[in-house]
Amino acid sequence: MPKTPGQIPLPGVEREAEIIQNTLREIISVKVHELPPVKDVIEDLPLYNSVHFACHGYSDPQSPFRSGLMLCGVEPEKGFDKNIRNSTLTVDTVSSIDTERSLLAFLSACCTAENASSTLIDEGIHLASGFQLAGYPHVIASLWEADDDLSVAVAGKFYRILFAESEISGHEKIAYALHDAILAARRTCDDPLAWATTIHFGP
């Protein structure tokens, strides 16, 4: 979602979606939700083995189970619902979804691997772990705020490497693809806080 009320615009989201579609359209089927209602996303998650979110994310300091991805409310034409819970795919919600064919969740959003709760700081409760509980063995997420432009570059490079011919295959290829994408980002960015936020959870 390039625009979310109350949040700064994310112009890179549209470029990120375009790059992914151009990279994958001749390889796999791609479905794009431009204004995704939470209920539609919940229904679609079990249908696809890989998902990519490019939007705002946040970590709730009071309850990490309420941390989430900021999507659309029950009426997508009205955009983000004033009731934030109607527009947020939370840790609590996603962790209760049962996906049997899932493989990869790429959470290109801020703080999707962060637990901001001071009372539960020793617990691994965040969106990345929520997606793993839902059945995704591989999750790519952000430890803190993500740079919009760099997120576009990392995602594009990741998918190009992931679907390129290589001696590496299977589960290992996902981790290696992100590793090489981050190395490429390091060459163009001197700020480690920008490129080091994106990490891989999984085998």
Disulfide bonds with the S-S distance in Angstrom:
none
